[in-house]
């Protein structure tokens, strides 16, 4: 069972509507199903890879919407993602240090 939209929004520090939209998209793609009053569940036959790809795709679409709203370029968006990876992911930081 997935956490409630409100609970996940609090954990991720995002707008609950973003989570609701993502959950709706997962259900539309046949990855999850909702039991009214009980919650949202991942379909047991869905491979984890497909689920991860769907979640990443939704996050990318949301990110791109923010990039466009801010009037930024693709290069600026890529640079921001690279900075986040460098700051937050030790493997990326280590790889950059080896390459630099």
CORGILIN-V716968 format. One record per helix or strand of 2 or more residues. SS is the DSSP state (alpha for helix, beta for strand). FROM is the first residue (numbers start at 1). LEN is the number of residues. If there is no record, write none. Layout:
ss from len
SS FROM LEN
SS FROM LEN
This chain:
ss from len
alpha 5 8
alpha 16 13
beta 32 4
beta 39 4
alpha 48 23
alpha 74 15
alpha 90 10
